């Protein structure tokens, strides 16, 4: 019995309806990307145990084999603050303001709080950039939510950062080097912690995806973070009273979102003292940080979802 060849129309129909695993799905549409963005809370709820376990293991790995163990989270910022206080205040005699009216430890506290915030953000972004490549065995598993990798790193660095805050507040309680931060201001700390997590997670999602596609992303991030550390008021004060020639650069400083993040944390920890350092507005800086945090989280997530189907092949 002769078998007739299928017509071109029949072949096209069969190919369109057959279960052909070798056919690669097209890129996700905009509606699909926004739908995935809206499901972030559901993903977190479904994998909360995974996130908790991963963060705990990451923290344990960082202090495994040390004598003090997790106590280093508290000891390191206390020692760092003591070094700043001695080096800046006692040894170099650096003061904020020319009239000498500010407390001796003002500059040390100023530099310590800025370093604490910057180190946390830089650590989260540096580690997030390579997290997908380092966890390629998990990314290649179909059911693993790779979007959680930068979030886990952000949470881990946020825990150590929060412990640094606790250590600083504890130091002010037992020492007269600096006034204890007001409770009304510290009540904003959970909001800032959440915004900082959203900012680092959003940027981490974008950087981790870029590192998979362009392997020179990580060294570029290292250079940008070095530039950003000096472009952000960590070791200098954006005030004409301290730096008279800074006036023409202040508009650029105000465009830096990390300046506003550092400013907001300093406003809480330093109780907005002295006045000439905190001549801005805490609510305004908080609004700017919130705008950048939500924008970075949304854009980073959308970019990550857009290229996610290529990640398993590229790693």
C-alpha positions, 0 to 999 in steps of 0.5 A, a space after each residue: 500500500 502506497 503512502 502519499 507524502 503529506 502536503 506542505 499545509 499539513 506539514 506546517 499544521 503538524 509542526 505547529 501542534 506537535 510537542 517539539 521540545 527542540 523548539 525554543 520559546 520566544 522572548 517573554 512579552 512585556 505583559 508576562 514580565 510585569 506579571 512575574 514582577 507582581 508575583 515576587 511576594 508569592 515567590 518569597 512566600 513559597 521559598 521562604 525556607 530556602 531563603 532563610 536557610 541560604 542566608 544562615 549558611 552564608 553567614 555561617 560560612 563567613 565566620 566558620 573556623 574563627 574563634 569569636 564566630 558570629 561575635 565578629 559581626 559585633 566586634 568588627 564595627 566596634 573596633 572600627 569605630 574605636 580606631 576611627 575615634 582614636 585616629 581621627 580625633 586624638 592622633 590627627 585632631 581633625 574636627 568638623 567646623 572651624 570654630 571647634 564647637 562640635 564634639 571631638 568625636 564628630 568626624 570619627 562618627 561621621 566617617 564611621 557611619 558612612 563607611 558602615 553604609 557604603 561597605 554594606 552596599 558595595 559588598 552586596 553589589 560585588 557578591 551579587 554580580 557573580 552569584 549566578 555564575 558561582 551557583 551555576 549548578 542551581 541555575 541549571 535546575 529548571 525549578 530553582 528560582 534564580 531571582 532569589 540569589 541576589 536577594 539572599 546576598 542582600 539579606 546576608 549583608 543586611 544582617 551584618 549591617 544591622 548588627 553594626 548598627 546595634 553595635 554602634 548604638 550599644 557603644 553610645 550607651 556605654 560611652 560618652 563619645 557620642 549621644 545616643 540616637 533618638 528613638 523617634 529617629 531610629 524608628 525609621 531604621 526598618 524602613 531604610 533597611 527595606 529600601 536598602 535591600 530593594 536597592 541592592 537586590 534590584 541592582 544585583 539582579 541586573 548586574 548578575 544577569 549582565 555578568 553572565 552575558 558579559 564577563 567583564 561586568 565584574 571588573 567594571 563594577 569594581 572600578 565604578 564602586 571605587 569611583 563611587 566611594 570617593 564621589 559619595 560623601 563618605 570621608 568628606 563633607 558636602 558643606 561649604 563651611 567645611 569645603 568652601 570650593 564644593 559649591 559648584 559640585 553640590 548639584 552632582 552630589 545631590 544626583 547621587 542616590 547613595 549620597 541620600 542613602 548615607 545621609 538618611 542613615 547619618 541623620 538617624 545615627 547622628 541625630 542630625 547633628 551638627 546642623 551645618 552637616 545636615 542642612 538638607 531634609 531627611 524626608 526629601 532624602 528618604 523620598 529619593 532613596 525610595 524612588 531609586 529603590 523601587 525603580 532599581 528593583 522593578 528595572 532589575 527584576 524585569 531585565 533579569 526575567 527578560 534574559 533568564 531563559 539564556 542564563 542556564 545556557 550561558 553559565 
